[in-house]
Amino acid sequence: MEDQNSRVDKMDEKLEKIYLLQLIETKDFLNTEETAYFLGFKPRTIRKLADEGKLDGFKYKKTGYLFFEKESLKAYQRNNLRHVSSFD
C-alpha cells in the first residue's frame, strides 16, 4: 500500500512539473516561483538575484509580487548558466 502511494505521489509531482512547463510556455512574464523553476533555482535565490540587480524584474505594487520577462530570463540563462558538459 505504501509503495503504491509513493508511486502516486511521484506521478502527481511529474504531472505538476509538466503542467508548470506548459504554463510557462504560454506566458510572457513569470512570477518568482515560475522563474525559479525555469532557471532551476529556489525562489529565495531568484529574489536575491533580483535584489542584487542580476535579474531584471519588477514589483507589482498592489501585491508586492515580483515578475520577470521571459525573454530577459532566456538571455540570463544563455549568458550566465552553462551546462555541465561544457566544462573541460
PyMOL commands that set and color helices and strands:
alter all, ss='L'
color gray80, all
select helices_A, chain A and resi 2-26+32-39+43-51+70-80+84-86
alter helices_A, ss='H'
color red, helices_A
select strands_A, chain A and resi 29-31+57-59+66-69
alter strands_A, ss='S'
color yellow, strands_A
deselect
rebuild
show_as cartoon
